[in-house]
Amino acid sequence: MIESDELVLRNFKPGDAGLFANYRNDPQVARFQTWKTDIDLKYALRFIKQMNEIPLFEYDKGEWSQIAIALKESDRLIGDIGIQIQDPAFGNIEFGITLSRKFQQRGYAFKSITLLFDYLFAKNTHRIYAVTDYQNTSSIKLLKKLGMREEGYYIESYYDQRTKRWRDEMRFALLNREWKNRESG
Ligand SMILES: CC(C)(COP(=O)(O)OP(=O)(O)OC[C@H]1O[C@@H](n2cnc3c(N)ncnc32)[C@H](O)[C@@H]1OP(=O)(O)O)[C@@H](O)C(=O)NCCC(=O)NCCS
């Protein structure tokens, strides 16, 4: 568990299932995502059970792990962060973040990812990156605000099942030393 005065990054709990299903099913939240938007409580509970079989940050290369973001005071779930270790030896990690619409535009995404980066870079992670749809302006703004470098633009790199179109993506990355320099700067 990682926490600040306001937020907690923790394992999912069965009690989160309803809120998790609600924001995942929200078409605006899912607009640039490839997940299903018709999940029910049973699916959400199964997903949470699967996630909790792997202790936070202790999984193998290639597996995605979902971390719950909750408000410290009430322990209410407000979103999640997915992380995937690409290469444990070199500490190359991909992440993605989702917030319930009700909790967007309040700085919680920036604060959650700052907590995550502080934790992962303190553990000697070498590099963290994220890939986002080229029109996902909130996501791009967040990644830039975190000081991440735009590393590449991918032409028609994923297929959007909803619109039945290939879409472009952008990749942003940050090295351990860049995060530490940014903090000391
Ligand atoms: C991507 C996503 C997590 C970004 O969330 P967000 O709420 O826009 O991001 P932040 O937490 O950084 O909040 C940003 C805004 O909160 C505002 N804000 C309000 N109160 C604030 C506070 N106390 N502190 C900081 N910012 C605050 C800021 O002004 C900022 O707006 P600005 O960037 O226009 O200046 C969100 O849009 C989302 O969940 N999208 C759907 C899923 C998705 O597509 N994820 C991307 C996967 S890579």
The ligand as an SDF file (V2000), in Angstrom:
LIG
                    3D

 48 50  0  0  0  0  0  0  0  0999 V2000
   -6.4990   10.3340  -18.2130 C   0  0  0  0  0  0  0  0  0  0  0  0
   -7.2160   10.7650  -16.9300 C   0  0  0  0  0  0  0  0  0  0  0  0
   -6.8510    9.8130  -15.7980 C   0  0  0  0  0  0  0  0  0  0  0  0
   -6.7490   12.1970  -16.5820 C   0  0  0  0  0  0  0  0  0  0  0  0
   -7.4450   12.6350  -15.4330 O   0  0  0  0  0  0  0  0  0  0  0  0
   -7.5590   14.1870  -15.0400 P   0  0  0  0  0  0  0  0  0  0  0  0
   -8.4960   14.2860  -13.9130 O   0  0  0  0  0  0  0  0  0  0  0  0
   -7.8400   14.9780  -16.2760 O   0  0  0  0  0  0  0  0  0  0  0  0
   -6.0620   14.5430  -14.6210 O   0  0  0  0  0  0  0  0  0  0  0  0
   -5.4970   15.3680  -13.3530 P   0  0  0  0  0  0  0  0  0  0  0  0
   -5.6560   14.6400  -12.0970 O   0  0  0  0  0  0  0  0  0  0  0  0
   -4.0910   15.7230  -13.7040 O   0  0  0  0  0  0  0  0  0  0  0  0
   -6.3770   16.6530  -13.2760 O   0  0  0  0  0  0  0  0  0  0  0  0
   -6.1660   17.6600  -14.2130 C   0  0  0  0  0  0  0  0  0  0  0  0
   -7.0050   18.8850  -13.9420 C   0  0  0  0  0  0  0  0  0  0  0  0
   -7.4940   18.9770  -12.6210 O   0  0  0  0  0  0  0  0  0  0  0  0
   -7.5140   20.3700  -12.2650 C   0  0  0  0  0  0  0  0  0  0  0  0
   -7.4370   20.4850  -10.8060 N   0  0  0  0  0  0  0  0  0  0  0  0
   -8.4800   20.7770  -10.0210 C   0  0  0  0  0  0  0  0  0  0  0  0
   -8.1110   20.7580   -8.7370 N   0  0  0  0  0  0  0  0  0  0  0  0
   -6.8150   20.4370   -8.6920 C   0  0  0  0  0  0  0  0  0  0  0  0
   -5.8690   20.2590   -7.6530 C   0  0  0  0  0  0  0  0  0  0  0  0
   -6.2110   20.4040   -6.3770 N   0  0  0  0  0  0  0  0  0  0  0  0
   -4.6040   19.9080   -7.9690 N   0  0  0  0  0  0  0  0  0  0  0  0
   -4.2420   19.7540   -9.2480 C   0  0  0  0  0  0  0  0  0  0  0  0
   -5.1000   19.8980  -10.3040 N   0  0  0  0  0  0  0  0  0  0  0  0
   -6.3800   20.2410  -10.0280 C   0  0  0  0  0  0  0  0  0  0  0  0
   -6.3180   20.9780  -12.9620 C   0  0  0  0  0  0  0  0  0  0  0  0
   -6.5470   22.3060  -13.2710 O   0  0  0  0  0  0  0  0  0  0  0  0
   -6.1640   20.1030  -14.1820 C   0  0  0  0  0  0  0  0  0  0  0  0
   -6.7410   20.7060  -15.3080 O   0  0  0  0  0  0  0  0  0  0  0  0
   -5.7890   21.2870  -16.4600 P   0  0  0  0  0  0  0  0  0  0  0  0
   -4.8770   20.1520  -16.8580 O   0  0  0  0  0  0  0  0  0  0  0  0
   -6.7470   21.6780  -17.5370 O   0  0  0  0  0  0  0  0  0  0  0  0
   -5.0290   22.4010  -15.8350 O   0  0  0  0  0  0  0  0  0  0  0  0
   -8.7560   10.7940  -17.1370 C   0  0  0  0  0  0  0  0  0  0  0  0
   -9.0840   11.6690  -18.1770 O   0  0  0  0  0  0  0  0  0  0  0  0
   -9.3490    9.4170  -17.4120 C   0  0  0  0  0  0  0  0  0  0  0  0
   -9.5710    8.6170  -16.4960 O   0  0  0  0  0  0  0  0  0  0  0  0
   -9.6640    9.1330  -18.7040 N   0  0  0  0  0  0  0  0  0  0  0  0
  -10.2980    7.8750  -19.0860 C   0  0  0  0  0  0  0  0  0  0  0  0
   -9.3230    6.7160  -19.1110 C   0  0  0  0  0  0  0  0  0  0  0  0
   -8.1790    6.9870  -20.0580 C   0  0  0  0  0  0  0  0  0  0  0  0
   -8.3890    7.2830  -21.2310 O   0  0  0  0  0  0  0  0  0  0  0  0
   -6.9660    6.8710  -19.5440 N   0  0  0  0  0  0  0  0  0  0  0  0
   -5.7410    7.0900  -20.2750 C   0  0  0  0  0  0  0  0  0  0  0  0
   -4.9320    5.8620  -20.2920 C   0  0  0  0  0  0  0  0  0  0  0  0
   -3.2380    6.1850  -20.7070 S   0  0  0  0  0  0  0  0  0  0  0  0
  1  2  1  0
  2  3  1  0
  2  4  1  0
  2 36  1  0
  4  5  1  0
  5  6  1  0
  6  7  2  0
  6  8  1  0
  6  9  1  0
  9 10  1  0
 10 11  2  0
 10 12  1  0
 10 13  1  0
 13 14  1  0
 14 15  1  0
 15 16  1  0
 15 30  1  0
 16 17  1  0
 17 18  1  0
 17 28  1  0
 18 19  1  0
 18 27  1  0
 19 20  2  0
 20 21  1  0
 21 22  1  0
 21 27  2  0
 22 23  1  0
 22 24  2  0
 24 25  1  0
 25 26  2  0
 26 27  1  0
 28 29  1  0
 28 30  1  0
 30 31  1  0
 31 32  1  0
 32 33  2  0
 32 34  1  0
 32 35  1  0
 36 37  1  0
 36 38  1  0
 38 39  2  0
 38 40  1  0
 40 41  1  0
 41 42  1  0
 42 43  1  0
 43 44  2  0
 43 45  1  0
 45 46  1  0
 46 47  1  0
 47 48  1  0
M  END
$$$$
